[in-house]
Amino acid sequence: MFDIDNWQEIFATIRKNRLRTFLTGFSVAWGIFMLIILLAAGNGLKNGVTSNFGNRSKNSIEVWPRRTTMPYQGNPKDRRIQLDEKDFDLISGQLAEVQDVSGHVGSWLTASYKFESTGCDFTGTYPKEAQIAGIRIKDNKGRFLNDIDMKERRKVAVINKRVQEVLFKDEDPVGKMITANSVNFKVIGVYEADEWGDYKKAYIPFTTAQMLFAKGWGMHSISFTVTGLNTVEENKVFEAKLRRKLAGLHQFDPNDEGALGIWNMMENYLQTIGIFNGISLFVMIIGIGTLIAGVVGVSNIMLITVRERTREFGIRKALGATPLSILKLILMESVLITAVFGYVGMIFGIAVTEGISYVMQMGAESGGPSVFKNPTVNINIAIGATILLMIAGVVAGYFPARRAVKITAVEAMRTNE
């Protein structure tokens, strides 16, 4: 479709105007580069914040008792609410949206093994806690709590990696016994922890913990997962229904938000995603604006090029050149500049974001929360932006090219260069 003579003329024109071509191409490359950097920054911030939700189920809710802040039906305010099996049964049996349910009873104890000891949070829970909290057994060694552990009130424990590092060093803890306040627990597994820093935790059967820490009655909190709640509004309606049900059971005002603590991870997650969707849209608009500035630069340069070469085009027409051949020549130059420099901008943008991502990944080995993670852009988005810029380059070159082909040969010959 394109002969070698056209390409030779294009490259001759580019060599003749090196600085102008470079500045035009630089605006295109800078537009693609900044679009990728801005999108990567938005993704990095979004990934960092959402990763702090950990492996816990996004549709999980936790409820814990507090004190009433309003008098109700003869009951005074500042009355302490206590959760027990009735609350567990109500949540699991009377709320159709609820799936997995787990109760918690815990205490901070000193755990020891041989000559090593450390403070540790011993939390009694149900086997369903693994699904709710996203607990993964490390290296598939050992297991989590099961129904038999609950039924027989076994003294077994699933510890996190930090407890293993402090108490067992390089020793395999599975099958070993740890002591906490003169009670021996058999370690049956080590789980991957989402806890930050030096936090040490061990899960034990709820029935065992209830006997040891709560005199066989009550719960410190209840967590569960829900289904069918896909918006913030739906989650707020469910929370109101949950509070109303528990208020009827414990005789406190349903509008008393101080009586119960409710942490809805899905609601927080949806609100966070909504914020970052807005940020992503804003970043996209800024990036597209940068691209448009590059395209305008190409269009302006094409206008100048046509004006400078008007006499040349007149001579071409006088010698028999068709309007299509002149149009094609200008469009090819426009596409070449946008394609080459757009590709360069894309490569540099991807290289920078991948480099930053690699450095941050290496630094993340120390653990802890992060508000910036994996600041990269989907390669399809980068390629799509480059193709879009190439199409825009065609459009940018088309209008000055159309103006050029409309000039008659006589009019062009009269034009002074």
PyMOL commands that set and color helices and strands:
alter all, ss='L'
color gray80, all
select helices_A, chain A and resi 4-16+18-51+85-94+129-133+147-151+161-167+206-213+232-250+265-308+310-318+323-366+379-406+409-414
alter helices_A, ss='H'
color red, helices_A
select strands_A, chain A and resi 60-65+98-113+116-125+136-142+156-160+177-180+183-192+201-205+221-226+260-264
alter strands_A, ss='S'
color yellow, strands_A
deselect
rebuild
show_as cartoon
